[in-house]
Amino acid sequence: MRSFTLSQTNDIPHQIPLEVVEVGGNITLHCPLSKTERKFFYWYKQPLGHMLQTVSSGSLTEQKLSEQFNNNRFNLTAGDSQCSLTIKNISKEDEAMYFCQGGTAYFQHFAAGMYLAVNGKLCYYSKRSDKIFR
């Protein structure tokens, strides 16, 4: 006869905050990381129903945006106690869960997360009729 033990911890899972931004607005996402935790850090985007995308990667000396995010709408900054990701001129395509991860070469952890909801109308372009539908 086998016996199994079920244990429960008192740890409360981290809840992800919700930020609502209007189309065309700007937002800065903050990731609290000490210099030790910032030896390597990453920002990720996960749109609902899609795989995780790497927005940026960095270290104490260099930060870079991934190719698809390397444009004038996304900006990455690293300070003494945090790394920040700024998104300008927000569109509905920016709506997603955003996570930051930091640590050393051997130990990484998620330091922050946020769901970015975008308020505004969707616009569709039809090649067939060459018109924009709202």
Rosetta blueprint (number, residue, H / E / L):
1 M L
2 R L
3 S L
4 F L
5 T L
6 L L
7 S L
8 Q L
9 T L
10 N L
11 D L
12 I L
13 P L
14 H L
15 Q L
16 I L
17 P L
18 L E
19 E E
20 V E
21 V E
22 E E
23 V L
24 G L
25 G L
26 N L
27 I E
28 T E
29 L E
30 H E
31 C E
32 P E
33 L L
34 S L
35 K L
36 T L
37 E L
38 R L
39 K L
40 F E
41 F E
42 Y E
43 W E
44 Y E
45 K E
46 Q E
47 P L
48 L L
49 G L
50 H L
51 M L
52 L L
53 Q E
54 T E
55 V E
56 S E
57 S E
58 G E
59 S E
60 L L
61 T L
62 E L
63 Q E
64 K E
65 L E
66 S L
67 E H
68 Q H
69 F H
70 N L
71 N L
72 N L
73 R L
74 F E
75 N E
76 L E
77 T E
78 A E
79 G L
80 D L
81 S L
82 Q E
83 C E
84 S E
85 L E
86 T E
87 I E
88 K L
89 N L
90 I L
91 S L
92 K H
93 E H
94 D H
95 E L
96 A E
97 M E
98 Y E
99 F E
100 C E
101 Q E
102 G E
103 G E
104 T L
105 A L
106 Y L
107 F L
108 Q E
109 H E
110 F E
111 A E
112 A E
113 G E
114 M E
115 Y E
116 L E
117 A E
118 V E
119 N E
120 G L
121 K L
122 L L
123 C L
124 Y E
125 Y E
126 S E
127 K L
128 R L
129 S L
130 D L
131 K E
132 I E
133 F E
134 R L
